[in-house]
Structures are given as C-alpha cells and as structure tokens.
Amino acid sequence: MVEPLSPKAPAPPPATVLLVEDDLVLAATLVKYLEAHEHEVLSAPSAEEASAAIHAGLRPSMVLLDLNLPGESGWAFLRSGVLAQAGRPPVFIMSAVHITPGRLREFGCAGYLPKPFAISTLLEIVEGHRGARTDATSRAGMTGDPAKRESESAAVSQRRDELELEDLN
C-alpha cells in the first residue's frame, strides 16, 4: 500500500540582512552568495549609509557589521542607537581585529566572525535568522535574552573553529 505524501512545510521567509562593509569586492561577493541562497541583502559601504537606510524604513532581521569603516566606525554605529529604531536586530561583527566576548556583550552583539571566515559559516548564521522579525516581542525568544545570545555566539564560534580545522585538513 502506498501512503500519500505529506505536504512539505513551507520554507521560512528569507533573512533580511543589512551588510555594512566598505570592502566593495567582499561586499559584492557576500551579497551575491546570500542572494543565491534566497536572502534579501542591502549593502551599505559606511555606517552613515546604514543609518540612512534604517531611517528610511529598513527593518533587517540581522546586521553584519564591519568595524573599520570610512567615517563613523562600526562601534560608533552601535553606540548611535539607530538599531533601536530597527527593532534591535542581532548584530554580528565581521572584523580582522580580535574582539573579546566582553566587548561583544558590552555592545549587545550576537556574535563575531573573524576575517577571513568560511562563507559557509556566514550562511549558517544567516540561515539561523531566516524570517526573523525584528520587533521586540518576536525577538524576545530568539536573541533578546543575553544568556541565549551568549550561548548562540558560543555555538557560532565553536562551529567556526570546527570549519577552520576542516579547512586546514
């Protein structure tokens, strides 16, 4: 007897990513890769342009933020409070500079991707935020809890380390 196929659950909506990166080649590569995986990406080469996009109504489900930017730094962008207007989306720092867990907590960041990073690690992070809404009530269970944020950040760091070891083999 053949059993009827059960309908597949619909895929969650794509993540809406605000990518703040001044390296235009890297930004274009990341945008192309994430869009190929059905995510929406707005790339801003400066903190000022990222702020303008948020003031214009952008509500990303996550932010990928470089720190060393022309004009205002990534840290200044985080201090500006503009992300509150966007519903406080989780922020992942992308930097060649080592960032301590304490510094990430101080700024309420969800994680850290040391450059260079495996693009598969980036995709895992973005996939984890597919369809995430950024208003306070919907985010409370996802990344609003600092302990959960720290746990998610530790898991991302562990997975990144595993992937880096695989790359070495």
Secondary structure as the mmCIF struct_conf table of DSSP 4:
data_model
#
loop_
_struct_conf.conf_type_id
_struct_conf.id
_struct_conf.beg_label_comp_id
_struct_conf.beg_label_asym_id
_struct_conf.beg_label_seq_id
_struct_conf.end_label_comp_id
_struct_conf.end_label_asym_id
_struct_conf.end_label_seq_id
HELX_LH_PP_P HELX_LH_PP_P1 VAL A 2 ALA A 15
STRN STRN1 THR A 16 VAL A 20
BEND BEND1 ASP A 22 ASP A 22
HELX_RH_AL_P HELX_RH_AL_P1 LEU A 24 ALA A 36
TURN_TY1_P TURN_TY1_P1 HIS A 37 GLU A 38
STRN STRN2 GLU A 40 ALA A 44
BEND BEND2 PRO A 45 SER A 46
HELX_RH_AL_P HELX_RH_AL_P2 ALA A 47 HIS A 55
TURN_TY1_P TURN_TY1_P2 ALA A 56 GLY A 57
BEND BEND3 SER A 61 SER A 61
STRN STRN3 MET A 62 ASP A 66
BEND BEND4 LEU A 67 ASN A 68
BEND BEND5 PRO A 70 GLU A 72
HELX_RH_AL_P HELX_RH_AL_P3 GLY A 74 ARG A 79
TURN_TY1_P TURN_TY1_P3 SER A 80 SER A 80
HELX_RH_AL_P HELX_RH_AL_P4 VAL A 82 GLN A 85
TURN_TY1_P TURN_TY1_P4 ALA A 86 GLY A 87
STRN STRN4 VAL A 91 SER A 95
BEND BEND6 ALA A 96 VAL A 97
HELX_RH_AL_P HELX_RH_AL_P5 PRO A 101 GLU A 106
TURN_TY1_P TURN_TY1_P5 PHE A 107 GLY A 108
BEND BEND7 ALA A 110 ALA A 110
STRN STRN5 GLY A 111 PRO A 114
BEND BEND8 LYS A 115 PRO A 116
HELX_RH_AL_P HELX_RH_AL_P6 ILE A 119 GLU A 127
TURN_TY1_P TURN_TY1_P6 GLY A 128 GLY A 131
BEND BEND9 ASP A 135 ASP A 135
HELX_RH_AL_P HELX_RH_AL_P7 ALA A 136 ARG A 139
HELX_RH_PI_P HELX_RH_PI_P1 ALA A 140 GLY A 144
BEND BEND10 ASP A 145 ASP A 145
HELX_RH_AL_P HELX_RH_AL_P8 PRO A 146 LEU A 168
#
